[in-house]
């Protein structure tokens, strides 16, 4: 309260409310309006939410762009042109991971030999240089980003890289001792990471402590060409998709240092990026050469459902919406298998994001994006 002449005025929420003895000098309607504003404005200010919209980030590898999809509307909110950010047309954005709170996201650029860090406003806030980066994995408990090598590289380094996410500085390199490391995942507890070879039936467990000790696991049989891993929410089971074999291998992680293959499930051709449901009972992945999506029942270790339909054309990446209700699938569509109704000036066929209801298995939406969409990412469902 401060003195104004011989009367008093009270400052409240930025408004001046005059002492009642001066009421006769003020229009009654204006005073009532001021009082109402004084009561309402603080409540509104406190209730202003932060933008918690879930976004899906889509690498359009064919045109060096990233599509950002609003997952509440299933519409493209914006498209980030990497050439406008100083990168070449062959930058080849390949894979995306997103911080659990959605505050930042990371994308690997095969052609530019970079990994970029963006904030939620889609501004580049950090980057690191490395040779042919491929798949990415966030460490669940430490300030680390794990980076593998691209499948398209002819002779990539036999190692994975560790990057400190907060300042995007290189923290080390882990030798795999096998060629063409690609599949990459971490256990939810953060104690181990796993990487596998495209060229040989070998995978490695990496202990995520200061020593970064490793254990090599060799598998028999014909070459699987492991594309990617997914680890169950409880950290006890891991699946690996075999591009050449058309199989999914299930590993027991009871001893996380030495994954043991316990089941082999035959699926449609070229299974790609798998993802577990939040309860661990299902695994979803696309079959790139069959234009289908497979759902595995992890209780029976068998195929529960095969989904086909509009928009599925060389399915590549898969993620679940934060609530686990919808499965989002990127489709390369490089041969024009699917023809979007949306016109495009691009010389190559547009790719798509197919949205699938996980309860019914029905395709709810087909979202056109740029040519050759590959990796996709959003906040984790668990």
C-alpha positions in Angstrom: 0.0 0.0 0.0 1.4 3.4 -0.8 0.0 6.9 0.0 -1.6 8.9 -2.8 -2.2 12.5 -1.6 -4.5 12.3 1.4 -5.9 8.9 0.5 -4.5 5.4 -0.1 -4.2 3.2 -3.1 -3.6 -0.5 -3.0 -1.4 -2.1 -5.7 -2.7 -5.6 -6.5 -1.8 -7.6 -9.7 -0.6 -4.4 -11.3 -3.8 -2.5 -10.8 -4.5 0.5 -8.6 -7.6 0.0 -6.3 -8.6 3.2 -4.6 -9.6 3.5 -1.0 -13.3 3.5 -0.4 -13.3 7.1 0.7 -12.6 8.1 -2.9 -15.3 5.7 -4.3 -17.6 8.6 -5.1 -14.9 9.9 -7.5 -14.7 6.7 -9.5 -17.2 5.2 -11.8 -18.7 2.2 -10.0 -18.6 0.0 -13.1 -15.0 0.7 -13.7 -14.2 -0.2 -10.1 -16.1 -3.5 -10.3 -14.3 -4.4 -13.5 -10.9 -3.6 -11.9 -11.7 -5.8 -8.9 -12.7 -8.7 -11.1 -9.5 -8.4 -13.1 -7.5 -8.3 -9.8 -9.1 -11.6 -8.8 -8.9 -13.4 -12.1 -5.5 -12.4 -13.5 -3.3 -14.1 -10.9 -5.1 -17.3 -11.3 -4.7 -17.2 -15.1 -1.0 -16.5 -14.8 -0.5 -19.4 -12.5 -2.5 -21.7 -14.8 -0.5 -21.0 -18.0 0.9 -24.4 -19.0 4.2 -25.1 -20.8 3.9 -26.5 -24.3 3.7 -30.3 -23.6 2.7 -31.2 -27.1 4.2 -34.6 -28.1 6.2 -34.2 -31.4 7.4 -36.9 -33.8 10.6 -36.1 -35.6 11.0 -37.7 -39.0 14.3 -38.0 -40.9 13.7 -37.4 -44.6 17.0 -38.8 -45.8 16.4 -38.2 -49.5 16.1 -34.4 -49.2 18.0 -33.4 -46.0 14.9 -32.3 -44.1 13.3 -33.3 -40.8 9.5 -33.3 -40.6 8.0 -32.4 -37.2 4.6 -33.9 -36.6 2.2 -32.8 -33.9 1.1 -36.1 -32.5 -2.2 -34.7 -31.1 -3.4 -33.7 -34.6 -1.3 -36.1 -36.7 -0.3 -33.1 -38.9 3.1 -31.8 -40.0 3.7 -28.8 -37.7 6.9 -27.7 -39.5 9.7 -29.0 -41.8 13.3 -28.2 -40.9 15.4 -27.8 -44.0 19.0 -28.6 -43.1 20.3 -26.8 -46.2 18.9 -23.6 -44.6 21.1 -24.5 -41.6 24.3 -24.7 -43.7 24.4 -28.4 -44.6 24.6 -29.9 -48.0 21.7 -31.6 -49.9 23.3 -35.0 -49.2 23.5 -34.5 -45.5 21.3 -37.6 -45.1 19.5 -37.3 -41.7 19.1 -40.9 -40.6 18.0 -41.4 -37.0 16.5 -39.4 -34.2 16.2 -39.8 -30.4 14.4 -37.4 -28.0 15.0 -36.5 -24.4 12.4 -38.0 -22.0 11.0 -34.6 -21.2 11.0 -33.5 -24.9 13.4 -30.6 -24.2 15.9 -31.6 -26.8 16.3 -34.0 -29.7 19.3 -35.4 -31.6 19.7 -36.4 -35.3 22.5 -38.2 -37.1 23.7 -36.9 -40.5 25.4 -39.7 -42.4 26.5 -37.5 -45.3 27.7 -34.6 -43.1 29.5 -36.8 -40.5 27.7 -35.0 -37.7 25.3 -35.5 -34.9 23.2 -32.4 -34.2 21.4 -31.4 -31.0 18.2 -29.3 -31.3 16.1 -27.7 -28.6 12.3 -27.8 -28.5 12.2 -24.6 -30.6 14.1 -26.6 -33.3 17.3 -24.5 -33.0 20.7 -26.2 -33.3 22.3 -25.8 -29.8 25.2 -28.3 -30.3 26.9 -30.7 -32.6 29.7 -33.2 -32.8 31.7 -34.5 -35.8 32.3 -38.3 -36.3 32.5 -40.6 -39.2 29.3 -42.0 -40.7 27.1 -41.8 -37.6 24.0 -44.1 -37.7 21.7 -45.3 -35.0 21.5 -43.3 -31.7 20.6 -44.4 -28.2 20.1 -42.2 -25.1 21.7 -43.5 -21.9 18.8 -43.7 -19.4 20.6 -42.5 -16.3 23.8 -40.7 -17.5 24.5 -37.6 -19.6 25.5 -39.8 -22.5 24.4 -40.3 -26.1 25.6 -43.6 -27.8 26.2 -43.4 -31.5 26.6 -46.3 -33.9 27.6 -46.4 -37.6 25.6 -46.2 -40.7 24.4 -49.3 -42.6 25.1 -47.5 -45.9 28.8 -47.0 -45.1 31.1 -49.4 -47.1 33.7 -49.7 -44.4 32.8 -47.8 -41.3 34.9 -47.8 -38.2 34.5 -50.8 -35.9 33.4 -48.8 -32.9 30.6 -46.9 -31.3 31.0 -43.4 -29.9 30.0 -41.8 -26.6 29.0 -38.2 -26.5 28.2 -36.0 -23.5 24.7 -34.7 -24.3 24.8 -31.5 -22.2 27.6 -29.9 -24.2 28.0 -32.4 -27.1 31.6 -33.2 -26.4 33.2 -36.6 -27.3 33.7 -38.7 -24.3 35.2 -41.8 -25.7 35.1 -44.7 -28.2 34.3 -48.4 -27.6 35.9 -50.8 -30.0 33.6 -53.6 -31.2 36.2 -55.8 -32.8 33.7 -56.9 -35.4 32.9 -55.1 -38.7 29.9 -52.9 -39.5 28.5 -52.2 -36.0 24.8 -51.2 -36.4 22.1 -52.4 -33.9 22.3 -50.4 -30.7 20.3 -50.3 -27.5 20.7 -49.8 -23.7 19.1 -51.5 -20.8 16.6 -49.4 -18.9 18.8 -49.6 -15.7 21.6 -48.1 -17.7 24.1 -50.7 -16.6 24.7 -52.2 -20.1 24.5 -51.3 -23.7 24.4 -53.7 -26.7 25.7 -53.4 -30.2 25.6 -56.0 -33.1 27.3 -56.5 -36.4 25.7 -56.3 -39.8 28.3 -58.6 -41.4 28.7 -61.3 -38.8 26.5 -63.1 -36.2 28.2 -61.3 -33.3 27.0 -58.9 -30.7 28.7 -57.2 -27.7 27.6 -56.3 -24.2 29.2 -53.1 -23.0 29.3 -52.4 -19.3 28.5 -48.7 -18.9 30.9 -47.9 -16.1 34.2 -46.0 -16.2 36.1 -49.1 -17.5 33.6 -49.7 -20.4 34.5 -53.4 -20.2 33.0 -55.6 -23.0 31.9 -59.1 -23.7 31.7 -60.6 -27.2 28.8 -63.1 -28.0 29.1 -65.2 -31.1 26.1 -67.0 -32.6 26.0 -69.9 -35.1 24.0 -70.4 -38.2 23.7 -68.3 -41.4 24.2 -64.6 -41.3 21.3 -62.7 -39.7 22.3 -59.1 -40.5 21.0 -57.6 -37.3 19.3 -54.3 -38.0 18.2 -53.2 -34.6 17.6 -54.2 -31.0 14.8 -53.4 -28.6 15.0 -54.1 -24.8 11.9 -54.9 -22.7 10.9 -52.3 -20.1 11.9 -54.6 -17.3 15.3 -55.1 -18.9 15.1 -58.9 -18.9 14.6 -59.5 -22.6 16.0 -58.2 -25.8 14.9 -58.8 -29.4 17.0 -58.4 -32.6 15.7 -58.2 -36.1 17.5 -60.1 -38.8 17.3 -58.4 -42.2 18.6 -61.3 -44.3 17.2 -64.2 -42.3 13.6 -62.9 -41.9 13.8 -63.8 -38.3 13.6 -62.2 -34.9 15.9 -63.5 -32.2 14.9 -63.3 -28.5 17.6 -63.0 -26.0 17.5 -63.6 -22.2 19.3 -60.9 -20.3 19.2 -62.6 -16.9 23.0 -62.3 -17.1 23.3 -58.9 -18.8 27.0 -59.5 -19.6 26.1 -62.5 -21.8 22.8 -62.4 -23.7 21.5 -65.9 -24.5 19.4 -66.5 -27.6 16.4 -68.5 -26.4 13.9 -68.2 -29.3 13.9 -67.7 -33.0 10.6 -66.4 -34.6 10.1 -66.5 -38.4 8.5 -63.3 -39.7 7.9 -61.5 -43.0 10.8 -60.4 -45.1 13.3 -57.8 -43.8 12.2 -57.0 -40.3 13.5 -53.5 -39.3 13.3 -51.3 -36.2 11.5 -53.1 -33.3 9.8 -51.4 -30.3 8.3 -53.0 -27.1 4.9 -52.0 -25.8 5.0 -50.3 -22.3 3.9 -53.5 -20.6 6.5 -55.6 -22.4 3.8 -58.0 -23.8 4.1 -57.0 -27.5 6.9 -56.1 -30.0 6.1 -54.1 -33.1 8.2 -53.7 -36.3 7.9 -53.2 -40.0 8.9 -55.7 -42.7 10.6 -53.6 -45.3 10.4 -56.1 -48.2 6.8 -57.2 -47.4 5.2 -53.8 -46.8 3.7 -55.1 -43.6 3.9 -54.5 -39.8 4.3 -57.5 -37.5 3.1 -57.7 -33.9 4.7 -60.3 -31.7 3.2 -61.8 -28.6 6.1 -62.0 -26.2 4.3 -64.4 -23.9 3.9 -67.1 -26.5 7.0 -65.9 -28.5 4.9 -66.0 -31.7 3.4 -63.8 -34.3 0.2 -62.2 -32.9 -0.9 -60.2 -36.0 0.4 -58.9 -39.3 -0.9 -55.5 -40.4 -1.1 -54.4 -44.0 -2.8 -51.6 -45.8 -2.7 -48.0 -46.9 0.6 -46.2 -46.5 2.7 -49.2 -45.6 5.5 -49.2 -48.2 9.0 -50.3 -47.1 8.4 -49.6 -43.4 11.5 -48.6 -41.6 11.3 -46.9 -38.2 8.7 -47.5 -35.4 7.9 -45.6 -32.2 4.9 -45.6 -29.9 3.0 -42.5 -28.8 3.9 -41.5 -25.2 0.7 -43.2 -24.0 1.4 -46.4 -26.0 -1.9 -46.3 -27.8 -0.6 -45.5 -31.3 2.2 -47.0 -33.3 3.9 -44.6 -35.8 5.8 -46.2 -38.7 8.0 -44.4 -41.2 7.8 -45.8 -44.8 10.6 -45.3 -47.3 8.3 -45.7 -50.3 11.3 -45.4 -52.6 9.6 -47.3 -55.5 6.3 -45.4 -55.3 4.5 -48.4 -53.9 2.1 -46.0 -52.2 0.8 -43.0 -54.0 -0.1 -40.2 -51.6 -3.0 -37.9 -52.7 -0.9 -34.9 -51.7 0.8 -33.3 -54.6 4.6 -32.8 -54.4 7.3 -31.1 -56.4 9.9 -33.6 -55.2 11.4 -35.8 -57.9 11.3 -38.9 -55.7 8.1 -40.4 -54.3 7.0 -39.0 -51.0 7.4 -41.2 -47.9 4.7 -41.6 -45.3 4.1 -42.0 -41.6 1.5 -44.6 -40.9 -0.4 -44.3 -37.6 -1.8 -47.6 -36.3 -4.2 -48.1 -33.4 -2.4 -50.7 -31.2 -5.7 -52.0 -29.7 -7.4 -52.7 -33.0 -4.6 -53.0 -35.5 -6.3 -50.5 -37.8 -4.5 -47.8 -39.7 -5.9 -44.5 -38.4 -3.9 -42.0 -40.5 -1.4 -41.8 -43.3 0.8 -38.6 -43.1 2.8 -37.6 -46.2 6.4 -36.4 -45.4 9.5 -36.0 -47.5 11.2 -38.5 -49.8 12.9 -41.5 -48.1 11.9 -41.1 -44.4 14.0 -43.3 -42.2 14.5 -43.0 -38.5 11.8 -41.4 -36.3 11.8 -40.4 -32.7 9.6 -39.1 -29.9 9.5 -39.1 -26.1 9.6 -42.7 -24.8 6.4 -44.4 -24.0 8.0 -45.8 -20.8 
